[in-house]
Amino acid sequence: MIPRHWFLRSFIIALILTWVPTLVGQAARGAPGSPEFGYGVYFDLQGNLFNESLDTASNLGFDWIAINVPWSSLYPDPGASPDWSRYDAFMAYAAERQIAVLASVSAPPSWALTPQGPDANQSLQFILSFVQRYPGALQAIELFPGANTSQGWGSTPDPAAYANVFLTVQNGIAQSGSPVFLVAAGLKPGLSSPDSSTINDLDFLQGLYNAGLQSTMPVISVQMADLTGEPLRAPDSSEPRVLRHYEQVRQVMLANQHESGLIWITQLCPPSGTISSNDFQYQENNAKVNWLSQAYTQIRAQLYIGAAFFVSLNPGQLQDSIAPRESLVQEGLNYHPFYNTLRDLIAQNAPQGFLTRQGRPKDSIVFQKPT
């Protein structure tokens, strides 16, 4: 027999999901058209401390929460019946607290893959079903992050093929009347591999422009889940995995007359030491806090960077090498050493903190919707 409180909970979630279009009526900070910087964080729906972590995100005042939406896990075959319960609970929570959601659609299933990558029409149908299920709180879709890698794209990376899927999905969302916008690429900085399983992210971005996406990409995302060196370290051709790699991304954008486009850093994590042993110094708490403080101050000062997402809100279910260690909420309900500093940085987005906040308002950014 199903407990009565489950019926009540389901009713409340359904009520909120039908009510949410009135809750998020304007673009969140960091979105195209917003002059302000947005703070975001990744949340593992399958991870630990579900409710406690969401309460922490609400208390901190994040503008965005990003979630991973692995297509192949939800639909291992076309006729699967997905379990949406955790998504429903999360979306209801985000809508109630007016936190914008970025859904990072990843892991295309094998049945939806072609030799060139994910099938454009199948991708559109899946994303439309997700968009229509969660109106309001869902404001953005990051389309197949890591598309410059075979792991992210599901096949050999192909900028032209990605552009075709991007345009198909973007046009389909627009025709549905949804205000959700697409975030492009989720670039993973790195050098091209000899076996073509990875394309240098700058070359991949140039390929997107060559395919005609200059006027249709409001946001280009870069995932910096592991970096090397201090935040001020200049990028070079031999090691792109440094924070200021965003300058090289911007150079490619400007070379293609894409001044109106924004960069989002959709995963930001301090150096872990996996790239260089010199980075182990940043695992000491004070050094870690200093690195992140400088990184956020530096990022926010760039007019063309709209938002940055801390790598993890809650401990991951799988104890990987990054997210559990760097999660804001940690096992035992402890907090990451950067917690208090991040809280203060986010608080500067409040109107009363306007005069003292770091960085500058991004009032020079004007995004023109694609025609």
Secondary structure as GFF3:
##gff-version 3
##sequence-region A 1 371
A	DSSP	alpha_helix	4	19	.	.	.	ID=ss1
A	DSSP	three_ten_helix	20	22	.	.	.	ID=ss2
A	DSSP	beta_strand	38	43	.	.	.	ID=ss3
A	DSSP	alpha_helix	50	60	.	.	.	ID=ss4
A	DSSP	beta_strand	64	70	.	.	.	ID=ss5
A	DSSP	alpha_helix	71	74	.	.	.	ID=ss6
A	DSSP	alpha_helix	85	96	.	.	.	ID=ss7
A	DSSP	beta_strand	100	106	.	.	.	ID=ss8
A	DSSP	three_ten_helix	110	112	.	.	.	ID=ss9
A	DSSP	beta_strand	113	114	.	.	.	ID=ss10
A	DSSP	beta_strand	117	118	.	.	.	ID=ss11
A	DSSP	alpha_helix	120	133	.	.	.	ID=ss12
A	DSSP	beta_strand	138	143	.	.	.	ID=ss13
A	DSSP	alpha_helix	150	153	.	.	.	ID=ss14
A	DSSP	alpha_helix	159	176	.	.	.	ID=ss15
A	DSSP	beta_strand	181	187	.	.	.	ID=ss16
A	DSSP	alpha_helix	201	210	.	.	.	ID=ss17
A	DSSP	beta_strand	219	224	.	.	.	ID=ss18
A	DSSP	alpha_helix	245	255	.	.	.	ID=ss19
A	DSSP	beta_strand	262	268	.	.	.	ID=ss20
A	DSSP	three_ten_helix	277	283	.	.	.	ID=ss21
A	DSSP	alpha_helix	285	300	.	.	.	ID=ss22
A	DSSP	beta_strand	305	310	.	.	.	ID=ss23
A	DSSP	alpha_helix	323	326	.	.	.	ID=ss24
A	DSSP	beta_strand	329	330	.	.	.	ID=ss25
A	DSSP	three_ten_helix	331	333	.	.	.	ID=ss26
A	DSSP	beta_strand	334	335	.	.	.	ID=ss27
A	DSSP	alpha_helix	339	347	.	.	.	ID=ss28
A	DSSP	three_ten_helix	351	353	.	.	.	ID=ss29
###
